[in-house]
């Protein structure tokens, strides 16, 4: 749904992607959200100082990604027809550790106000 690569990351560090298998291996569609700052309320808003709503509308034919109700990306690539599950994670790779300030800056925290999902027709 959303990945944050830090304020100094490419294009402002926010990305949405879909990974899906093909006969040639795993393919990635999507990537950096262009100018993610445009989705903030104003100059005093930030991704880490206020709650934001990140969502994906998943239909049999497409995914539509949104931040605070505003569409950031849509795709018809890799749409899954199989049941999936939600993961909320602060996962980072070892190569990212220096960008986080080293192990002395761990653990990090993520605050989630609410999570909601539903299935049409139920």
Buried (B, 14 or more C-beta within 10 A) or exposed (E): BBBBBBEEBEBBBBBBBBEEEEEEEEEEBBEBBEEBEEBBEEEEEEBEEEEBEBBBEBEEEEBBBBBBEEEBBBBEEBBEEEEEEEEEEEEBEEEEEEEEEEEEEEEEEEEEEEEEEEEEEE
